[in-house]
């Protein structure tokens, strides 16, 4: 059971970020490579892997890390991606084709360059900001505020009752696709409180015994998914239709059939989340746990 | 073993945020109360609890949630807090005086109003932003970008080897204070990868078997602390002096003595983190685990 977007295998060499001479050497290295992207999408090679080009004279680049001795970079695009997440679902499925390591490199790069493209001004004073620290920071040109790439923690949870599992169909999900409920962790709460609050808000179910299972980044645009499990105190659902389209309880057998690769889509009780989603991992974890 | 900043016990009533009429009713309620703050510090009452005042005509307020039927608000101050975290250490200790629930209410409020005060402009285009959704969002007045309060996930970890524990003294820590190593989770990694990377960067130790222990928010300015435990593959330390001042291995007996309330400070092998810090909780967890 592997988690997507996690294992890039690069040496981030964080000291280089604060060392302009070393950064310049890395950029000038004959081994330096630039991630090929069209906008924020990867340009895939014949083997469905990432492709890499010459670094050239790109103005704003992010130093991703060292692949062996080769410094890897990604360029900040003209514009970031302001589309809502659901419009990107086809991309999520396509990304399942990338080898795991390429997927992780791409995911981290996408989050970073998209953040830069949408943070060219200072939130504190409105003046332009400049890329700094090898692309891991932006500095205000006027008020001296420093800005750092954003990562938003999200609680995502399997909720269980009497051996059944609660799954939901998000607004704008494709027909028949169900997944784990999820929501952003807010200021003033821990992961465990966020799980309980989100489930109560979305389906009116009180949750207890929340435990952490696994985490992975999610680069649309830059979430840290914190996968959890909790026990429901009851099974009556009061759906908040402003947050999700549907939610229901599935038996273990139904979840197993839905997740069985040998079963044709039309015979699955629901369509599971894609392999790149931590929800898929959580469902596998839950089935294997027995 | 309680975690600080977690249990505010408020009903966040998130539907009210998107409902201007309901928000107006809440503001106009005779039960509405405004958190008393001087800048970003709480104004404590005689019992060391928070104090509350009339809502009045404050322009930018954040709806914190309902305390029973009473809507609680906090006002956005003129300026946020741009001081580095270490300059606020005296405040952390003082906050240990607040009752747990008040501490949690204050922490969430502090993170939110500080975020507003430092995000009055649009990072995407530089135009002014306006508070929205009861203080849980800001909208750009020009490019229509939406901005949400920021929460930065941080991995904080107890690293163990042969029954001993690795603790560090941060740059600017008071003399003799040691705590768990910690660092921001970056784009392109999960919590477990962040733990391994940070420990390798800060002290040159390779870590395996990373497991999650607990989480809590930390409102200086707005972190989500993800407390973990990991096993070191070796005990030789190569300190990165740009990141921490010192690090060393402590025996279980030393940790127990340091954490024993009956021991005078001068007899402790090190001064432990304050009760409001998750590191303190992790150390208690580790001692009780045996």
Interface residues (C-beta under 8 A of the other chain):
Chain A: X3 X5 X6 X7 X8 X12 X14 X15 X18 X80 X82 X104 X105 X107 X108 X109 X111 X112 X115 X118 X119 X120 X121 X122 X123 X124 X125 X126 X127 X128 X129 X136 X145 X147 X148 X149 X150 X151 X152 X153 X184 X185 X186 X187 X188 X189 X190 X191 X192 X193 X197 X201 X212 X214 X215 X216 X217 X219 X222 X224 X226 X240 X242
Chain B: X3 X5 X6 X7 X8 X12 X14 X15 X18 X80 X82 X104 X105 X107 X108 X109 X111 X112 X115 X118 X119 X120 X121 X122 X123 X124 X125 X126 X127 X128 X129 X136 X145 X147 X148 X149 X150 X151 X152 X153 X184 X185 X186 X187 X188 X189 X190 X191 X192 X193 X197 X201 X212 X214 X215 X216 X217 X219 X222 X224 X226 X240 X242
